[in-house]
């Protein structure tokens, strides 16, 4: 059996192969919801304690379903941006166990792409 030479790049390769620790679990929804101002968005909490946020112009929608969105298999977050007559809209879904930091980043990026008209 032949061994690979141990040289300057060897430790970098070993470091790249090390196990990582990943953030798991839903965390708190506050960082996600704190991105919305009352000036530009409506917030509704329904009888199931699901949270719905929509832009005043009706083109952006966010739903947070802590116990799962009814009729889905564990969908916890739903982000939707409606399209136009010529450009289709888009939507993103995350399950109930997706870390809120990931949802926060996705929402922040969607909001960054918007502009007032």
C-alpha positions in Angstrom: 0.0 0.0 0.0 1.3 3.4 -0.9 0.8 6.5 1.3 0.2 9.9 -0.1 3.0 12.3 0.8 2.4 14.6 3.7 3.0 18.1 2.5 1.8 21.7 3.0 -1.6 21.1 1.4 -2.4 17.9 3.3 -3.7 19.6 6.5 -6.0 21.8 4.4 -7.5 18.7 2.8 -8.0 17.1 6.2 -9.7 20.2 7.5 -12.1 20.2 4.6 -13.1 16.6 5.4 -13.9 17.3 9.1 -17.5 17.0 10.3 -19.5 20.2 10.7 -22.1 21.2 13.2 -25.3 22.5 11.5 -28.1 24.6 13.0 -31.2 22.5 13.2 -34.7 23.1 14.5 -37.1 26.0 13.7 -35.9 28.5 16.2 -37.8 31.7 16.9 -39.9 33.4 14.2 -39.2 36.9 15.5 -36.2 37.6 13.1 -38.4 36.7 10.1 -41.4 38.8 11.2 -39.3 41.8 12.4 -38.5 42.5 8.7 -42.0 43.9 8.0 -43.2 47.4 8.8 -46.8 48.3 9.5 -46.4 51.1 6.9 -45.9 48.6 4.0 -47.4 45.3 5.2 -50.5 43.9 6.8 -50.2 41.2 9.5 -53.0 38.9 10.5 -53.0 36.1 13.1 -55.8 33.6 12.4 -57.7 31.4 14.8 -55.1 28.6 14.4 -52.3 31.0 15.4 -51.0 31.0 11.9 -49.4 34.3 10.8 -50.1 35.9 7.5 -48.2 38.9 6.2 -49.0 40.6 2.9 -47.7 43.7 1.2 -50.1 46.6 1.0 -50.1 46.3 -2.8 -51.0 42.6 -2.5 -48.0 41.3 -4.5 -46.0 39.7 -1.5 -47.4 37.1 0.8 -45.8 35.2 3.7 -47.5 32.5 5.7 -46.1 31.0 8.9 -47.8 27.8 10.0 -46.1 26.6 13.3 -48.2 23.3 13.2 -47.9 22.9 9.5 -50.0 24.4 6.7 -53.3 22.7 6.3 -53.4 20.3 3.4 -49.6 20.0 3.1 -47.0 17.6 4.5 -45.3 19.8 7.1 -45.0 23.0 5.2 -44.2 25.6 7.9 -43.4 28.7 5.8 -44.8 29.9 2.5 -43.5 32.9 0.6 -45.2 34.0 -2.6 -44.7 37.0 -5.0 -47.5 37.4 -7.5 -46.6 38.0 -11.1 -47.9 40.2 -13.8 -49.7 39.6 -17.1 -46.3 39.0 -18.8 -44.0 37.7 -16.0 -44.9 34.7 -13.8 -44.7 35.0 -10.0 -42.7 32.8 -7.7 -43.1 30.9 -4.4 -40.9 29.3 -1.8 -41.8 26.8 0.9 -39.9 25.6 4.0 -41.0 22.9 6.4 -41.8 23.5 10.0 -38.3 22.5 11.2 -36.4 24.9 8.9 -34.3 27.2 11.0 -35.8 30.7 11.1 -32.4 32.2 10.2 -32.6 30.5 6.8 -36.2 31.8 6.3 -35.1 35.3 7.5 -32.3 35.3 4.8 -34.7 34.2 2.1 -37.3 36.9 3.0 -34.6 39.5 3.3 -33.4 38.7 -0.2 -36.9 38.8 -1.7 -37.6 42.2 0.0 -34.2 43.5 -1.3 -35.3 42.8 -4.9 -38.5 44.9 -4.5 -38.7 48.6 -5.3 -41.3 51.3 -4.9 -43.1 52.3 -8.1 
